[in-house]
Amino acid sequence: MWEIVQKGGPLMYLIGLCSVISLALVIERLYHLYQARIDTKNFMKSITDTVKRNRVGDAIELCESTPGPIAQIVKAGILKQDRPRREIKEAIEDVAVHEVPPLEKNLSALATIAHITPLLGLLGTVTGMVRSFQIIEQQAANMNPINPGDLAGGIWEALITTVAGLSVAIPTYVAYNYLVSRVDALVLDMEKSATSIVNILDAKREE
């Protein structure tokens, strides 16, 4: 493996570094999103039952003991339960503004790696071909026959960097799209929960 990396030239080290960073970011994001994910249906059912029984303190404690952004935006709404609907929505939106960015953290870095690694591979291909043509030029200038073995180094560099770049980019891009879909699903749950708690508090106030 080390011999292959060496034959790929200096750009292989950059591509290897990108692969390590990509793997670390994917693991970190999966862990973070796993922690942020809850059973929204059961959580909102518990909140609804607690609020309807006028046990606001218990509802707040339930939110505080539940991880993730959904519990935080629901808590923000409950804390404003005696306020008009507009103020409840504003409080929820203020919390959501701070809760969404951590979910999207490092996704742009993953997207960048997915885009630049094929370009690094292409750059390696170009430098490898340049190296091969330089050898051809030198041999021709010295009136020496061109030995295929002399070209092998440049061809190795050209092919290996392309393969390495694509090998990093493809799984990184797949992981990026998966993580984006997870974030989108979580944000959608946040929006549904926000609407639900606003309606619950509104209905309770009108009773």
Sequence and secondary structure as in RCSB ss.txt:
>XXXX:A:sequence
MWEIVQKGGPLMYLIGLCSVISLALVIERLYHLYQARIDTKNFMKSITDTVKRNRVGDAIELCESTPGPIAQIVK
AGILKQDRPRREIKEAIEDVAVHEVPPLEKNLSALATIAHITPLLGLLGTVTGMVRSFQIIEQQAANMNPINPGD
LAGGIWEALITTVAGLSVAIPTYVAYNYLVSRVDALVLDMEKSATSIVNILDAKREE
>XXXX:A:secstr
 HHHHHHT THHHHHHHHHHHHHHHHHHHHHHHHHH   HHHHHHHHHHHHHTT HHHHHHHHHHS SHHHHHHH
HHHHTTTS HHHHHHHHHHHHHHHHHHHHTTHHHHHHHHHHHHHHHHHHHHHHHHHHHHHHHHHHHTT    HHH
HHHHHHHHHHHHHHHHHHHHHHHHHHHHHHHHHHHHHHHHHHHHHHHHHHHHHHHH 
